[in-house]
């Protein structure tokens, strides 16, 4: 899931690349988590690490041609699936569903478990 999320994030960038810090911020995970995921994607030749030409401390994660092709396939498949899942719903029902998901996300972001002590 995380690997697909990185591919999707990079796919929608103008140059198909971001730094690991930017990816971590987008995913709301740690840099260590992104490093682990990028290592696997790099091993599968779906991304590559590219040093910045202007700042040697900066390294970009960039989709390879194979990564772009794979991301295109999974995004197209997901879009087709999503359209099929909403077939027969009215615009009003879709808006209501979106509103309910927004409320769930809002509650999840603010959730703090109560102490059991």
C-alpha positions in Angstrom: 0.0 0.0 0.0 2.7 2.5 0.9 4.7 1.7 -2.2 1.7 2.3 -4.4 1.1 5.6 -2.5 4.7 6.7 -3.3 4.2 5.8 -7.0 0.9 7.8 -7.1 2.4 10.8 -5.4 5.4 10.9 -7.8 3.2 10.3 -10.8 1.3 13.5 -10.2 4.4 15.7 -9.8 5.5 17.8 -12.8 8.9 16.1 -13.1 7.8 12.8 -11.5 10.1 13.5 -8.5 10.2 14.8 -5.0 12.7 14.6 -2.1 12.1 11.9 0.5 11.3 14.6 3.0 8.5 15.9 0.7 7.2 12.4 0.2 7.2 11.8 4.0 5.3 15.0 4.6 2.7 14.1 1.9 2.2 10.6 3.4 2.4 11.8 7.0 4.9 9.2 7.9 8.5 9.2 9.1 11.5 9.6 6.7 12.7 6.2 7.9 9.4 4.7 6.6 9.9 6.4 3.3 13.5 5.2 3.0 12.4 1.6 3.5 9.7 1.9 0.9 11.9 3.7 -1.6 14.6 1.0 -1.1 12.1 -1.6 -2.3 10.9 0.5 -5.2 14.5 1.2 -6.3 15.3 -2.5 -6.1 12.3 -3.2 -8.4 13.6 -0.4 -10.7 10.4 1.6 -10.4 12.2 4.7 -8.9 15.8 6.0 -8.8 17.5 8.4 -6.4 18.9 11.4 -8.3 21.2 14.0 -6.7 20.3 17.6 -7.0 22.4 19.6 -9.4 22.3 22.7 -7.2 22.4 21.3 -3.7 24.5 18.2 -3.0 22.6 17.6 0.3 19.4 17.1 -1.7 18.5 13.8 -3.3 15.3 13.3 -5.3 13.2 10.2 -5.7 12.2 10.0 -9.3 10.0 7.6 -11.3 11.8 5.5 -13.9 10.1 4.8 -17.2 9.0 1.4 -15.8 7.7 3.2 -12.7 5.7 5.7 -14.8 4.2 2.8 -16.8 3.3 0.8 -13.7 1.8 3.9 -12.0 -0.2 4.7 -15.1 -1.7 1.1 -15.0 -2.6 1.1 -11.3 -4.0 4.6 -11.4 -6.1 3.8 -14.5 -7.3 0.5 -12.8 -8.2 2.3 -9.6 -10.1 5.1 -11.5 -12.1 2.5 -13.4 -12.8 0.6 -10.2 -13.9 3.9 -8.4 -16.2 4.8 -11.3 -17.8 1.4 -11.1 -18.3 1.6 -7.3 -20.3 4.8 -7.6 -22.5 3.7 -10.5 -26.1 4.3 -9.8 -25.5 6.9 -7.0 -27.0 10.3 -7.5 -24.8 13.4 -7.3 -26.5 14.2 -3.9 -25.6 10.8 -2.6 -22.0 11.1 -3.7 -21.7 14.5 -2.0 -23.2 13.1 1.2 -20.8 10.2 1.1 -17.8 12.6 0.6 -19.1 14.7 3.5 -19.3 11.6 5.8 -15.7 10.5 4.8 -14.5 14.0 5.6 -16.1 13.8 9.0 -14.5 10.4 9.6 -11.1 11.7 8.6 -11.5 14.8 10.9 -12.4 12.5 13.8 -9.5 10.1 13.1 -7.0 12.9 13.0 -8.1 14.2 16.4 -8.6 10.8 18.0 -6.8 10.3 21.3 -7.3 7.0 23.1 -8.6 7.4 26.6 -6.3 6.0 29.3 -7.4 2.6 30.6 -5.7 3.2 34.0 
